[in-house]
C-alpha cells in the first residue's frame, strides 16, 4: 500500500504492517529509510528472502500519546533505476481513551 492508517485509542499500541515485494522485472534493495517528520511514528524495516527475491517488511508504530491527527511520510531510497525512491504516507487518527 502507498499509505498506512494508524487509528486507535490514546495510550494503546497502534501499529501497521506493510509488505514491499519488488516485481521480478524491477528487483531492488532498500538503501535508506527515513521519516519526513518522525515526531509521531517509529518504524522498523526488515529484509527477508522470498520465493522471487527480497521482501521487505515495514512495521510502523504510533508514538502520539494524546488524541489528535497527524500526517507523515516514510521515504525509502532504493537501488532501482526504475523506482529509485518509494514513499509510504502515514495518517494517524488517535481517539480519546
C-alpha positions as CSV (number, residue, x, y, z in Angstrom):
1,X,0.0,0.0,0.0
2,X,1.1,3.6,-0.6
3,X,-0.5,4.7,2.7
4,X,-0.8,3.5,6.2
5,X,-3.6,4.4,8.6
6,X,-2.7,4.3,12.3
7,X,-6.1,4.6,14.1
8,X,-6.9,3.8,17.7
9,X,-7.2,4.9,21.3
10,X,-4.6,7.1,23.0
11,X,-2.4,5.0,25.3
12,X,-2.9,1.7,23.4
13,X,-0.4,0.2,20.9
14,X,-1.2,1.1,17.3
15,X,0.8,-0.5,14.5
16,X,0.5,-1.2,10.8
17,X,2.5,-3.6,8.7
18,X,3.5,-3.0,5.1
19,X,5.0,-5.7,2.8
20,X,7.1,-4.5,0.0
21,X,7.8,-7.1,-2.7
22,X,9.7,-5.9,-5.8
23,X,8.5,-7.2,-9.2
24,X,10.7,-9.7,-11.0
25,X,11.3,-7.1,-13.7
26,X,12.4,-4.5,-11.2
27,X,14.4,-6.2,-8.4
28,X,15.9,-3.8,-5.9
29,X,17.3,-3.3,-2.4
30,X,16.4,-0.6,0.0
31,X,19.5,1.5,0.9
32,X,17.9,4.0,3.2
33,X,14.6,4.7,5.1
34,X,13.7,7.9,6.9
35,X,10.6,9.6,8.2
36,X,9.8,13.1,6.9
37,X,8.9,14.3,10.4
38,X,9.2,11.3,12.7
39,X,7.7,13.0,15.7
40,X,4.7,10.8,16.0
41,X,5.9,7.5,14.5
42,X,8.7,5.0,14.7
43,X,9.3,2.3,12.1
44,X,11.4,-0.8,11.5
45,X,12.4,-2.3,8.2
46,X,13.4,-5.9,7.9
47,X,14.7,-7.8,4.8
48,X,13.7,-11.3,4.1
49,X,14.3,-13.8,1.3
50,X,11.2,-14.5,-0.7
51,X,10.5,-17.1,-3.4
52,X,11.2,-14.4,-6.1
53,X,13.9,-12.4,-4.4
54,X,13.9,-10.0,-1.5
55,X,10.9,-9.0,0.5
56,X,10.8,-6.0,2.9
57,X,8.6,-5.8,5.9
58,X,7.9,-2.3,7.2
59,X,6.4,-2.1,10.7
60,X,5.0,1.4,11.6
61,X,4.1,2.3,15.2
62,X,2.3,5.3,16.7
63,X,4.1,7.4,19.3
64,X,1.4,10.1,19.8
65,X,0.1,9.8,23.3
66,X,-2.7,12.4,23.2
67,X,-5.8,12.5,20.9
68,X,-5.5,14.2,17.6
69,X,-4.4,13.6,14.0
70,X,-1.1,13.8,12.1
71,X,0.4,13.1,8.7
72,X,3.9,11.9,8.0
73,X,5.8,10.1,5.2
74,X,8.4,7.3,5.2
75,X,10.8,7.8,2.3
76,X,12.6,4.7,1.0
77,X,15.7,5.0,-1.2
78,X,16.2,2.0,-3.5
79,X,18.9,0.7,-5.8
80,X,16.4,0.6,-8.7
81,X,16.8,2.8,-11.8
82,X,13.1,2.4,-12.5
83,X,11.9,3.4,-9.0
84,X,14.8,5.0,-7.1
85,X,12.5,6.1,-4.3
86,X,9.3,4.9,-2.7
87,X,7.1,6.8,-0.4
88,X,4.6,5.5,2.2
89,X,2.2,8.1,3.5
90,X,1.3,7.7,7.2
91,X,-2.0,9.0,8.6
92,X,-2.6,9.0,12.3
93,X,-6.0,9.3,14.0
94,X,-5.8,9.0,17.8
95,X,-9.0,8.9,19.8
96,X,-9.6,9.7,23.4
97,X,-9.1,6.9,25.9
